[in-house]
């Protein structure tokens, strides 16, 4: 609301805004956008994506590379590659599943499933390319701008589902520090630092794979 009144020879404008803000109003300002400034390969900044990309021409003539699971034509390399994961590497999935109470057999099956999905994802990236995303949340009130953003996200759905909420929570915390009250915030969330968020993005793919 804007009120204008005259004091002597001066017109004075006074703006006011509600001191209570609904969290949904902040969340509506969180947008997923393309991150055109981030171009490195996803495996360069994510744990659990270690692999080897070997040109098929390096295999012996008797090797049937066409039947290999990680076989893919990479336009960037302009040749066909075979993607392989390190032998015996479980990326901590076995211990993770055991700590959740899974049997050894179930833990081993989870490791195998994780390796299959990781290889499939790498093959998809090599064959079809990849795209990076960012989330920006900007909330303006009484001329003051409260903003939070995170970039270098490899999954648009994950960015929309999870990171928009985290950015909105960041902005909500800034507003509360400024004296506003933010209602209807998600329970059991908040208190994240930017380092926490960076760590979440780094472990994004592996964490999703563990939920098999």
N, C-alpha and C positions, 0 to 999 in steps of 0.2 A: 504494500500500500504506500502511496506517495501523497503526502500532504504539503501544500504550499501556503505560506502566509507572508505578510509584509511586515517588516520591522524597520520603521523609519523609511529611508530611501532604498532599502535592500529587500529583495524577494528571497525568502529562505525556503528551500525544499527539504522536507524530512521524509525519509523512507523507513518503513517498518516491515518486518516479516515475522511469521510465526516462529516461536522459539522451539516448537516441537515439529520434527520432520519424520515422516514415515520412511522406513528403510526402502520400501519399494520405489519411492520417488528417486532415491539415489541409484538403486539398481537399474532403473530405466535409462539412466545416463551412461551406463557401462556398455561399450560397443566393441565388437570384435572387428578388427580391420587387418588388411594385408600388411605384412612387415616386409616392405620392399628393400629395406636397408640390410637385411640379414640374409645371407646367401650361402653360408657354409653348409656342408653336408650334415644331416641329422646325427650321423654316427660320430662326428667330430666333437660333439659336446654332450653326449649322453652316455652314461655308464650302461653296460650290458649289451652293447652293440659291436663289440670287438669282432672282427672277421677278416678274412682274406679274400681278395678278388683276383682270381687267376685267369688269364686269357686261355681259352680252350686250345689255342695253338701250342701252348706249352705242355699239354698232356701228350703222352705217348700215343702213337697211331692206333694202338689196340684199345685204348680207353674209349668207352662209349659215353662221351660227355652229354649227349642228348638226353640220356636217361638220368642224369644227375639232378637232384632236387633243386639245387641252387643255380641251375643253368638259366642265363638271361642275356638278351642282347641289350647292350648299353649304348644308346645313341651318342652320349658324351664321349665314350671311349671309341666309338665306331667299330666295335667288335663284340663278339660273344664272350661272356665271362662265366666262371663258375664260382659262386659265393659259398664259402665254407666257414663254419664257426670253430673256435678252438676246441680240440678234443678234450673231453672230460670237464669242460667249464660249465658250472651250474649257476653262476652269477649269484650265489647265496640263496637260491630258491629252495634247495633241499633243507637247509637249516631253518629257513623261514617257515616252511610248511611243518616241519617237525615241532617247532616252537608253538605252532597253532594247535598241536595235538594230532597231526596227521600221522598215519602209519608210515613205515619206511617205503612200502610199495606205493602208497598214494603220493608220497613226496617225490619218489623217482618218476612217477607218471607226470607229476607237475613239472619236473625239470624237463622231461622230454617234450611236453606240450609247449613249454616256454621256448625251448630251442626251435621247435617247428614254427611257432608264430614269429619269433625273431627273424628266422631265415626268410620266411614268407614276406615280412615287412621290408627287409633289406632288398630282396629281389624286386619287390614292387617299386621301391625308391630308385633302384638302378635302372629299371625298365621304363618307369613312367615319370620319374622326377619327383620333386617334393615342393612343398610350399610352406612358408612360415607366416605366422599370425601374431598379432599383438592385441592387447586389451587396454582400452583407455576409458577411464571414468572421470568426468569433469562435472562438478556441481557448483553452480554460481548462485550466491545469495547475498543481497545487499551490496553488490559490486565486488564481493570477495570470491575468489575462485579456489575451490578445493579439488585437488587432482591426484590421481594415482594411475600408474600404467605399468605394464609388464610386456616384454617383447621376446621374440625368439621362441614361440610356441609352435610345435609341429603338428598339432591336432586341433582343427577348428571346432569340432564338437566338444572336446575337452575344455577349450578356451571358453566356449559359450556356457557350458554346464558348471564349471568350477571356478575359473579364473575371474569371470565377471563378478561373481559373488565376493571373491577375495578382494578385488579392487574396490568394490562398493563398501566393503567393511573397512578398508583403509580410509576411505573418504569419510565414512561415518565416525571413525575414531578422531579424525581431524576436526570434524564439526563439533563433536562432544568436547574436545579440548578447547574449542573456541567459545563454549558455553551453551551450545544447542543441546537439545535432547532428541535422540534418534530412537524411535519406537519400532517394535516388530522385527528386530534383528534376528537372524537365524540363531538357534540355540546351539551351544557347544562349539562356536566358531569364534574367530577373532584372535587378537593377540599375536598375529603373525608379523614378522619382520620381513624386509625385502630379501634378506639372506635365506629365510625360510622358504619364501616363494621361489627363489632361484633354485634351491635344492629340490623342491617339488618338481619343477620343470625338468631338471636334470635327470630325475629318477622316474619321470612320467611313464615312459614306455614299459620299463621293467615292472613298475608297480601295477600297471594294468595287466600285464602278463601273469603276475602272481595270482590274480583273482580268478584263475581258470576254475 
